[in-house]
Amino acid sequence: MDDETRASAPGGRPRPPARIARSRLESLLLRVLTRVERALLYVVAFILLAIAGGVVVMMFVTAIQTPASWGDTAIALLEELLLVLIVIEIFVTVQTHLEGGHLQVEPFIIIGVIAVVRHILSVVVRLSVTMTPEQTREEFTELAAYAGVTFVLVAALALARWSKRASRPGS
Protein backbone atom coordinates (compact mmCIF):
# COMPACT_ATOMS: atom_id res chain seq x y z
CA MET A 1 0.00 0.00 0.00
CA ASP A 2 1.34 3.44 -0.86
CA ASP A 3 1.14 6.53 1.37
CA GLU A 4 -1.99 7.83 -0.32
CA THR A 5 -4.09 4.73 0.26
CA ARG A 6 -2.74 4.45 3.79
CA ALA A 7 -4.09 7.91 4.65
CA SER A 8 -6.72 7.16 7.21
CA ALA A 9 -10.31 8.16 6.97
CA PRO A 10 -12.37 8.66 10.11
CA GLY A 11 -12.54 5.35 11.94
CA GLY A 12 -8.99 4.29 10.99
CA ARG A 13 -9.96 2.79 7.60
CA PRO A 14 -7.69 3.54 4.63
CA ARG A 15 -9.09 6.07 2.16
CA PRO A 16 -9.56 4.95 -1.42
CA PRO A 17 -7.47 6.89 -4.01
CA ALA A 18 -10.57 8.52 -5.55
CA ARG A 19 -11.57 9.96 -2.18
CA ILE A 20 -8.05 11.30 -1.64
CA ALA A 21 -8.07 13.00 -5.05
CA ARG A 22 -11.49 14.55 -4.34
CA SER A 23 -10.28 15.70 -0.94
CA ARG A 24 -7.22 17.37 -2.52
CA LEU A 25 -9.41 19.03 -5.16
CA GLU A 26 -11.79 20.33 -2.50
CA SER A 27 -8.84 21.60 -0.48
CA LEU A 28 -7.42 23.39 -3.53
CA LEU A 29 -10.80 24.93 -4.36
CA LEU A 30 -11.24 26.06 -0.78
CA ARG A 31 -7.81 27.74 -0.81
CA VAL A 32 -8.61 29.49 -4.11
CA LEU A 33 -11.99 30.67 -2.82
CA THR A 34 -10.42 31.91 0.41
CA ARG A 35 -7.81 33.91 -1.52
CA VAL A 36 -10.46 35.39 -3.82
CA GLU A 37 -12.57 36.30 -0.78
CA ARG A 38 -9.63 38.05 0.88
CA ALA A 39 -8.79 39.92 -2.32
CA LEU A 40 -12.39 41.08 -2.64
CA LEU A 41 -12.45 42.14 1.01
CA TYR A 42 -9.33 44.24 0.43
CA VAL A 43 -10.96 45.84 -2.62
CA VAL A 44 -14.12 46.55 -0.60
CA ALA A 45 -12.05 48.03 2.25
CA PHE A 46 -10.21 50.41 -0.10
CA ILE A 47 -13.46 51.43 -1.80
CA LEU A 48 -15.09 52.12 1.58
CA LEU A 49 -12.18 54.34 2.60
CA ALA A 50 -12.35 56.17 -0.74
CA ILE A 51 -16.08 56.72 -0.32
CA ALA A 52 -15.62 58.03 3.23
CA GLY A 53 -12.86 60.38 2.06
CA GLY A 54 -14.98 61.54 -0.87
CA VAL A 55 -17.94 62.27 1.40
CA VAL A 56 -15.74 64.33 3.72
CA VAL A 57 -14.30 66.34 0.81
CA MET A 58 -17.74 66.91 -0.76
CA MET A 59 -19.15 67.83 2.63
CA PHE A 60 -16.67 70.68 3.01
CA VAL A 61 -17.04 71.82 -0.60
CA THR A 62 -20.84 71.87 -0.26
CA ALA A 63 -20.68 73.67 3.09
CA ILE A 64 -18.46 76.38 1.63
CA GLN A 65 -20.37 76.83 -1.62
CA THR A 66 -23.97 76.59 -0.34
CA PRO A 67 -25.48 79.89 0.80
CA ALA A 68 -27.54 78.46 3.67
CA SER A 69 -28.05 79.55 7.25
CA TRP A 70 -25.50 78.46 9.84
CA GLY A 71 -28.02 76.10 11.47
CA ASP A 72 -28.93 74.38 8.20
CA THR A 73 -25.27 74.05 7.28
CA ALA A 74 -24.41 72.60 10.70
CA ILE A 75 -27.19 70.02 10.46
CA ALA A 76 -26.16 69.08 6.90
CA LEU A 77 -22.54 68.69 8.06
CA LEU A 78 -23.66 66.54 10.98
CA GLU A 79 -25.72 64.32 8.68
CA GLU A 80 -22.75 63.87 6.34
CA LEU A 81 -20.42 63.10 9.24
CA LEU A 82 -22.87 60.46 10.42
CA LEU A 83 -22.79 58.99 6.91
CA VAL A 84 -18.99 58.86 7.15
CA LEU A 85 -19.33 57.07 10.51
CA ILE A 86 -21.62 54.48 8.89
CA VAL A 87 -19.09 53.84 6.14
CA ILE A 88 -16.23 53.65 8.65
CA GLU A 89 -18.18 51.15 10.81
CA ILE A 90 -18.65 48.94 7.75
CA PHE A 91 -14.93 49.34 6.97
CA VAL A 92 -14.00 48.29 10.52
CA THR A 93 -16.23 45.23 10.16
CA VAL A 94 -14.46 44.26 6.92
CA GLN A 95 -11.08 44.92 8.53
CA THR A 96 -11.97 42.76 11.53
CA HIS A 97 -12.95 39.95 9.17
CA LEU A 98 -9.64 40.33 7.31
CA GLU A 99 -7.77 40.02 10.60
CA GLY A 100 -9.46 36.68 11.20
CA GLY A 101 -12.27 37.86 13.44
CA HIS A 102 -15.79 36.59 13.20
CA LEU A 103 -18.71 38.59 11.90
CA GLN A 104 -20.31 40.40 14.82
CA VAL A 105 -23.73 41.93 15.19
CA GLU A 106 -22.71 44.99 17.23
CA PRO A 107 -21.26 47.08 14.39
CA PHE A 108 -24.43 46.58 12.35
CA ILE A 109 -26.62 47.66 15.26
CA ILE A 110 -24.44 50.75 15.69
CA ILE A 111 -24.77 51.45 11.96
CA GLY A 112 -28.53 51.18 12.35
CA VAL A 113 -28.56 53.63 15.26
CA ILE A 114 -26.44 56.12 13.33
CA ALA A 115 -28.69 55.78 10.26
CA VAL A 116 -31.82 56.39 12.34
CA VAL A 117 -30.22 59.44 13.98
CA ARG A 118 -29.51 60.80 10.48
CA HIS A 119 -33.18 60.39 9.60
CA ILE A 120 -34.25 62.02 12.86
CA LEU A 121 -32.09 65.03 11.99
CA SER A 122 -33.76 65.22 8.58
CA VAL A 123 -37.20 65.21 10.18
CA VAL A 124 -36.15 67.94 12.62
CA VAL A 125 -34.92 70.07 9.72
CA ARG A 126 -38.21 69.54 7.86
CA LEU A 127 -40.15 70.46 11.00
CA SER A 128 -38.40 73.82 11.09
CA VAL A 129 -40.09 74.72 7.79
CA THR A 130 -43.64 76.03 7.72
CA MET A 131 -46.04 73.16 7.00
CA THR A 132 -49.72 72.40 7.06
CA PRO A 133 -51.08 70.75 10.22
CA GLU A 134 -51.42 67.45 8.28
CA GLN A 135 -47.75 67.58 7.19
CA THR A 136 -46.66 68.44 10.72
CA ARG A 137 -48.63 65.48 12.11
CA GLU A 138 -46.98 63.18 9.53
CA GLU A 139 -43.52 64.46 10.46
CA PHE A 140 -44.17 63.94 14.19
CA THR A 141 -45.47 60.43 13.47
CA GLU A 142 -42.30 59.71 11.51
CA LEU A 143 -40.22 61.15 14.36
CA ALA A 144 -42.02 58.92 16.88
CA ALA A 145 -41.41 55.85 14.70
CA TYR A 146 -37.71 56.68 14.42
CA ALA A 147 -37.53 57.17 18.19
CA GLY A 148 -39.08 53.72 18.65
CA VAL A 149 -36.62 52.15 16.23
CA THR A 150 -33.75 53.86 18.06
CA PHE A 151 -34.99 52.46 21.39
CA VAL A 152 -35.23 48.93 19.96
CA LEU A 153 -31.75 49.15 18.39
CA VAL A 154 -30.17 50.45 21.60
CA ALA A 155 -31.90 47.67 23.56
CA ALA A 156 -30.57 45.14 21.02
CA LEU A 157 -27.07 46.59 21.40
CA ALA A 158 -27.29 46.34 25.19
CA LEU A 159 -28.54 42.76 24.90
CA ALA A 160 -25.74 41.84 22.49
CA ARG A 161 -23.11 43.28 24.81
CA TRP A 162 -24.69 41.67 27.86
CA SER A 163 -24.81 38.26 26.17
CA LYS A 164 -21.17 38.60 25.09
CA ARG A 165 -20.11 39.27 28.69
CA ALA A 166 -22.30 36.46 30.00
CA SER A 167 -20.81 33.94 27.55
CA ARG A 168 -17.19 34.65 28.53
CA PRO A 169 -15.51 31.89 30.53
CA GLY A 170 -15.30 32.69 34.21
CA SER A 171 -18.26 35.09 34.16
Buried (B, 14 or more C-beta within 10 A) or exposed (E): EEEBEEBEEEEEEBBEEEBBEEEEEEEEEEEEEEEEEEEEBEEBBEEBBEBBEEBBEEBEEBBEEEEEEEEEBEBBBBBBBBBBBBBBBBBBBBBBBBEEEEEEEBBBBBBBBBBBBBBBBBBEBBBEEEEEEEEBEBBEEBBEEBEEBBEBBBEBBEEBEEEEEEEEEEE
